[in-house]
Amino acid sequence: MKFIVHERFDSMTLENMLKTLHVPKKEMHLLRMSKDIAINDEKMPLVSTLSAGDIVILPDDHGPSSYKPSYRTCEILYEDRYLAVLLKPRGVKTHPNEMHETNTLMNHAIYTLDTPYLEPVHRLDQETKGVLLVAKHPLIKKMLDHMLAEREIKRTYIARVDTKKLIEPQTISQPVAKNPKERNKYHVTEKGKEAITHLLGSKVHQDYCEIEIELETGRTHQIRVHLEHIGLPVIGDTLYGGATLRDLQLFSYRIAFIHPITQQEVLVQLDRETI
């Protein structure tokens, strides 16, 4: 992995920079043992002190991702050498559940992007359309995983519900777990894992109300379960809303975070008029 040292990391050792970015202990140990780290084209140890503008190359001892290319392209909304934000269409899985599957977003992405390694940082339900963040290097994946766990990656959704009343901003903090009585469903239960959903605001249209939602946690089906719990299932939700026509009106609308390497804000959002 090659990168230019940002001024935030000026006068830090490379080791401390990577610790600041929460590279795990296992990867740090391998880098300490490596003789293939280069700073400004010179072989240097991990404890070397950095200056802003230095060019660092870290060895890549990880193999490629195992996704089989689908020979179909996907839409790229943002890309640099470290990560990308993709558009996941409705009805397409984020990644395969079985090795033989080839019709998922990650199969399309590994064909479209020029990188041997590609992994999703989060996932979207099959029927949810919208923005999805992927990492193009294992170390970047570890950094983004930590940022996601620490809620430093802001994910905003749009959900359409069957009411013509404004929904007041509120936070739904109800634990969620798999429903043992109904296959593939989740429910609110005291025995579940922490799940926090923020309803930021709403807008009434002619036939529905559109709610802007921010996830603080990312449990499976979290938004759908929480909205059903307060009596506002997502339109087109056959699993939680009793819809007969599968047309889930839930969209991963925006993602925003500070890029771990460039330290610049990355903000990608869909055109609200086209979703």
DRENTOR-41315 format. One record per residue (C-alpha): residue number from 0; x, y, z; residue in one letter. Coordinates in nm, 2 decimals, padded with zeros to 4 digits. Example, Ala and Ser with C-alpha at 12.3 -4.5 7.8 and 13.67 -1.06 7.14 Angstrom:
BEGIN
0 / 01.23 / -00.45 / 00.78 / A
1 / 01.37 / -00.11 / 00.71 / S
This chain:
BEGIN
0 / 00.00 / 00.00 / 00.00 / M
1 / 00.14 / 00.34 / -00.11 / K
2 / 00.04 / 00.67 / 00.05 / F
3 / 00.16 / 01.02 / 00.12 / I
4 / 00.19 / 01.12 / 00.48 / V
5 / -00.07 / 01.38 / 00.59 / H
6 / 00.04 / 01.67 / 00.81 / E
7 / -00.16 / 01.52 / 01.10 / R
8 / 00.10 / 01.25 / 01.12 / F
9 / 00.41 / 01.48 / 01.09 / D
10 / 00.68 / 01.39 / 01.34 / S
11 / 00.51 / 01.06 / 01.44 / M
12 / 00.67 / 00.73 / 01.38 / T
13 / 00.51 / 00.51 / 01.12 / L
14 / 00.43 / 00.27 / 01.40 / E
15 / 00.24 / 00.53 / 01.59 / N
16 / 00.06 / 00.66 / 01.29 / M
17 / -00.07 / 00.31 / 01.21 / L
18 / -00.16 / 00.26 / 01.58 / K
19 / -00.35 / 00.59 / 01.57 / T
20 / -00.54 / 00.45 / 01.27 / L
21 / -00.62 / 00.13 / 01.47 / H
22 / -00.43 / -00.12 / 01.26 / V
23 / -00.46 / -00.45 / 01.47 / P
24 / -00.18 / -00.60 / 01.67 / K
25 / -00.14 / -00.90 / 01.43 / K
26 / -00.08 / -00.67 / 01.13 / E
27 / 00.15 / -00.45 / 01.34 / M
28 / 00.36 / -00.74 / 01.44 / H
29 / 00.41 / -00.85 / 01.07 / L
30 / 00.51 / -00.50 / 00.98 / L
31 / 00.76 / -00.48 / 01.27 / R
32 / 00.93 / -00.80 / 01.12 / M
33 / 00.91 / -00.67 / 00.76 / S
34 / 01.22 / -00.55 / 00.57 / K
35 / 01.01 / -00.43 / 00.28 / D
36 / 00.88 / -00.10 / 00.42 / I
37 / 01.00 / 00.19 / 00.21 / A
38 / 00.99 / 00.57 / 00.29 / I
39 / 01.08 / 00.79 / 00.01 / N
40 / 01.22 / 00.49 / -00.18 / D
41 / 01.45 / 00.39 / 00.11 / E
42 / 01.41 / 00.07 / 00.31 / K
43 / 01.32 / 00.18 / 00.66 / M
44 / 01.19 / 00.01 / 00.98 / P
45 / 00.84 / 00.06 / 01.13 / L
46 / 00.98 / 00.29 / 01.40 / V
47 / 01.10 / 00.55 / 01.15 / S
48 / 00.99 / 00.91 / 01.21 / T
49 / 00.77 / 01.05 / 00.94 / L
50 / 00.74 / 01.40 / 00.79 / S
51 / 00.44 / 01.54 / 00.61 / A
52 / 00.47 / 01.46 / 00.24 / G
53 / 00.68 / 01.15 / 00.28 / D
54 / 00.59 / 00.87 / 00.04 / I
55 / 00.54 / 00.54 / 00.23 / V
56 / 00.51 / 00.19 / 00.08 / I
57 / 00.39 / -00.09 / 00.30 / L
58 / 00.43 / -00.45 / 00.19 / P
59 / 00.12 / -00.63 / 00.08 / D
60 / 00.13 / -00.99 / 00.21 / D
61 / -00.24 / -01.05 / 00.18 / H
62 / -00.39 / -01.26 / -00.10 / G
63 / -00.67 / -01.14 / -00.33 / P
64 / -01.04 / -01.15 / -00.25 / S
65 / -01.21 / -01.48 / -00.34 / S
66 / -01.51 / -01.33 / -00.52 / Y
67 / -01.55 / -01.46 / -00.87 / K
68 / -01.60 / -01.19 / -01.14 / P
69 / -01.95 / -01.17 / -01.28 / S
70 / -01.84 / -01.00 / -01.60 / Y
71 / -02.10 / -00.74 / -01.52 / R
72 / -02.01 / -00.38 / -01.42 / T
73 / -02.14 / -00.19 / -01.12 / C
74 / -02.18 / 00.18 / -01.07 / E
75 / -01.90 / 00.36 / -00.89 / I
76 / -02.00 / 00.67 / -00.70 / L
77 / -01.66 / 00.75 / -00.56 / Y
78 / -01.32 / 00.58 / -00.59 / E
79 / -00.95 / 00.64 / -00.49 / D
80 / -00.66 / 00.40 / -00.45 / R
81 / -00.78 / 00.29 / -00.10 / Y
82 / -01.16 / 00.26 / -00.11 / L
83 / -01.47 / 00.31 / -00.31 / A
84 / -01.84 / 00.38 / -00.27 / V
85 / -02.06 / 00.18 / -00.49 / L
86 / -02.43 / 00.19 / -00.58 / L
87 / -02.61 / -00.13 / -00.48 / K
88 / -02.92 / -00.19 / -00.69 / P
89 / -03.24 / -00.32 / -00.53 / R
90 / -03.27 / -00.70 / -00.55 / G
91 / -02.89 / -00.76 / -00.56 / V
92 / -02.71 / -00.92 / -00.26 / K
93 / -02.42 / -00.73 / -00.11 / T
94 / -02.19 / -01.04 / -00.12 / H
95 / -02.23 / -01.42 / -00.19 / P
96 / -02.34 / -01.65 / 00.08 / N
97 / -02.21 / -01.95 / -00.11 / E
98 / -01.88 / -01.98 / -00.31 / M
99 / -02.07 / -02.06 / -00.63 / H
100 / -02.28 / -01.74 / -00.63 / E
101 / -02.17 / -01.48 / -00.88 / T
102 / -02.46 / -01.24 / -00.91 / N
103 / -02.39 / -01.02 / -00.61 / T
104 / -02.26 / -00.66 / -00.59 / L
105 / -01.91 / -00.79 / -00.48 / M
106 / -01.89 / -01.01 / -00.79 / N
107 / -01.98 / -00.72 / -01.01 / H
108 / -01.74 / -00.49 / -00.82 / A
109 / -01.43 / -00.72 / -00.84 / I
110 / -01.49 / -00.73 / -01.22 / Y
111 / -01.53 / -00.35 / -01.24 / T
112 / -01.26 / -00.21 / -01.02 / L
113 / -00.90 / -00.27 / -01.10 / D
114 / -00.79 / -00.43 / -00.77 / T
115 / -00.73 / -00.78 / -00.66 / P
116 / -00.86 / -00.71 / -00.30 / Y
117 / -01.20 / -00.58 / -00.24 / L
118 / -01.42 / -00.62 / 00.07 / E
119 / -01.74 / -00.45 / 00.19 / P
120 / -01.72 / -00.25 / 00.51 / V
121 / -02.09 / -00.28 / 00.58 / H
122 / -02.38 / -00.45 / 00.41 / R
123 / -02.72 / -00.37 / 00.28 / L
124 / -03.03 / -00.59 / 00.27 / D
125 / -03.09 / -00.75 / -00.07 / Q
126 / -03.40 / -00.53 / -00.13 / E
127 / -03.23 / -00.20 / -00.02 / T
128 / -03.09 / 00.02 / -00.29 / K
129 / -02.81 / 00.27 / -00.22 / G
130 / -02.45 / 00.36 / -00.13 / V
131 / -02.21 / 00.10 / 00.00 / L
132 / -01.85 / 00.14 / 00.11 / L
133 / -01.58 / -00.11 / 00.01 / V
134 / -01.21 / -00.13 / 00.10 / A
135 / -00.94 / -00.19 / -00.16 / K
136 / -00.67 / -00.30 / 00.08 / H
137 / -00.67 / -00.52 / 00.40 / P
138 / -00.52 / -00.24 / 00.62 / L
139 / -00.78 / 00.01 / 00.50 / I
140 / -01.05 / -00.25 / 00.57 / K
141 / -00.92 / -00.28 / 00.93 / K
142 / -00.91 / 00.10 / 00.97 / M
143 / -01.27 / 00.14 / 00.83 / L
144 / -01.39 / -00.15 / 01.04 / D
145 / -01.28 / 00.04 / 01.35 / H
146 / -01.43 / 00.36 / 01.24 / M
147 / -01.76 / 00.19 / 01.17 / L
148 / -01.76 / 00.02 / 01.52 / A
149 / -01.68 / 00.36 / 01.68 / E
150 / -01.96 / 00.53 / 01.48 / R
151 / -01.72 / 00.75 / 01.29 / E
152 / -01.89 / 00.66 / 00.96 / I
153 / -02.23 / 00.83 / 00.93 / K
154 / -02.49 / 00.64 / 00.73 / R
155 / -02.81 / 00.81 / 00.64 / T
156 / -03.11 / 00.63 / 00.50 / Y
157 / -03.45 / 00.73 / 00.35 / I
158 / -03.75 / 00.52 / 00.43 / A
159 / -04.10 / 00.57 / 00.29 / R
160 / -04.39 / 00.48 / 00.52 / V
161 / -04.76 / 00.46 / 00.47 / D
162 / -04.88 / 00.77 / 00.66 / T
163 / -04.96 / 01.13 / 00.57 / K
164 / -04.85 / 01.27 / 00.91 / K
165 / -04.51 / 01.41 / 00.99 / L
166 / -04.30 / 01.19 / 01.20 / I
167 / -04.13 / 01.38 / 01.49 / E
168 / -03.75 / 01.34 / 01.52 / P
169 / -03.68 / 01.07 / 01.77 / Q
170 / -03.44 / 00.80 / 01.87 / T
171 / -03.55 / 00.43 / 01.88 / I
172 / -03.32 / 00.24 / 02.12 / S
173 / -03.45 / -00.11 / 02.12 / Q
174 / -03.24 / -00.43 / 02.12 / P
175 / -03.28 / -00.65 / 01.82 / V
176 / -03.22 / -01.03 / 01.78 / A
177 / -03.32 / -01.31 / 01.54 / K
178 / -03.68 / -01.42 / 01.59 / N
179 / -03.67 / -01.79 / 01.68 / P
180 / -04.03 / -01.84 / 01.57 / K
181 / -04.01 / -01.69 / 01.22 / E
182 / -03.74 / -01.78 / 00.97 / R
183 / -03.53 / -01.49 / 00.84 / N
184 / -03.70 / -01.24 / 01.06 / K
185 / -03.56 / -01.03 / 01.35 / Y
186 / -03.75 / -00.87 / 01.63 / H
187 / -03.72 / -00.63 / 01.93 / V
188 / -03.64 / -00.82 / 02.24 / T
189 / -03.47 / -00.76 / 02.57 / E
190 / -03.23 / -01.05 / 02.49 / K
191 / -03.11 / -00.88 / 02.17 / G
192 / -02.81 / -00.67 / 02.09 / K
193 / -02.81 / -00.29 / 02.13 / E
194 / -02.97 / -00.12 / 01.83 / A
195 / -03.01 / 00.25 / 01.80 / I
196 / -03.19 / 00.43 / 01.51 / T
197 / -03.22 / 00.81 / 01.49 / H
198 / -03.52 / 00.94 / 01.30 / L
199 / -03.39 / 01.29 / 01.19 / L
200 / -03.69 / 01.44 / 01.02 / G
201 / -03.97 / 01.37 / 00.77 / S
202 / -04.15 / 01.51 / 00.47 / K
203 / -04.51 / 01.43 / 00.37 / V
204 / -04.57 / 01.36 / 00.00 / H
205 / -04.90 / 01.29 / -00.17 / Q
206 / -04.92 / 00.92 / -00.08 / D
207 / -04.65 / 00.86 / 00.18 / Y
208 / -04.42 / 01.01 / 00.44 / C
209 / -04.05 / 01.01 / 00.38 / E
210 / -03.83 / 00.97 / 00.69 / I
211 / -03.46 / 01.05 / 00.70 / E
212 / -03.28 / 00.81 / 00.93 / I
213 / -02.93 / 00.78 / 01.07 / E
214 / -02.80 / 00.45 / 01.20 / L
215 / -02.59 / 00.45 / 01.51 / E
216 / -02.56 / 00.07 / 01.51 / T
217 / -02.60 / -00.17 / 01.22 / G
218 / -02.80 / -00.48 / 01.32 / R
219 / -02.95 / -00.70 / 01.05 / T
220 / -03.28 / -00.55 / 00.93 / H
221 / -03.25 / -00.28 / 01.20 / Q
222 / -03.44 / 00.00 / 01.03 / I
223 / -03.72 / -00.23 / 00.91 / R
224 / -03.76 / -00.39 / 01.26 / V
225 / -03.75 / -00.06 / 01.44 / H
226 / -04.00 / 00.11 / 01.21 / L
227 / -04.24 / -00.19 / 01.23 / E
228 / -04.20 / -00.18 / 01.61 / H
229 / -04.34 / 00.18 / 01.62 / I
230 / -04.62 / 00.09 / 01.38 / G
231 / -04.47 / 00.24 / 01.07 / L
232 / -04.34 / -00.05 / 00.85 / P
233 / -04.15 / 00.05 / 00.53 / V
234 / -04.37 / 00.05 / 00.22 / I
235 / -04.31 / -00.26 / 00.01 / G
236 / -04.17 / -00.47 / 00.30 / D
237 / -04.31 / -00.82 / 00.26 / T
238 / -04.12 / -00.95 / 00.56 / L
239 / -04.22 / -00.68 / 00.82 / Y
240 / -04.50 / -00.48 / 00.66 / G
241 / -04.72 / -00.75 / 00.51 / G
242 / -04.68 / -00.61 / 00.16 / A
243 / -04.79 / -00.84 / -00.12 / T
244 / -04.57 / -00.67 / -00.38 / L
245 / -04.19 / -00.67 / -00.30 / R
246 / -04.09 / -00.31 / -00.36 / D
247 / -03.90 / -00.21 / -00.05 / L
248 / -03.89 / 00.17 / -00.02 / Q
249 / -03.57 / 00.19 / 00.18 / L
250 / -03.26 / 00.36 / 00.05 / F
251 / -02.90 / 00.39 / 00.17 / S
252 / -02.90 / 00.76 / 00.09 / Y
253 / -02.57 / 00.91 / 00.22 / R
254 / -02.24 / 00.81 / 00.37 / I
255 / -01.99 / 01.05 / 00.52 / A
256 / -01.66 / 01.00 / 00.70 / F
257 / -01.30 / 01.13 / 00.74 / I
258 / -01.07 / 00.94 / 00.50 / H
259 / -00.81 / 00.76 / 00.72 / P
260 / -00.53 / 00.83 / 00.48 / I
261 / -00.60 / 01.16 / 00.32 / T
262 / -00.78 / 01.30 / 00.63 / Q
263 / -01.03 / 01.47 / 00.39 / Q
264 / -01.41 / 01.43 / 00.43 / E
265 / -01.57 / 01.18 / 00.19 / V
266 / -01.94 / 01.25 / 00.14 / L
267 / -02.14 / 01.06 / -00.11 / V
268 / -02.52 / 01.09 / -00.15 / Q
269 / -02.78 / 00.99 / -00.40 / L
270 / -03.00 / 01.24 / -00.59 / D
271 / -03.31 / 01.24 / -00.37 / R
272 / -03.53 / 01.30 / -00.67 / E
273 / -03.42 / 00.98 / -00.85 / T
274 / -03.45 / 00.72 / -00.57 / I
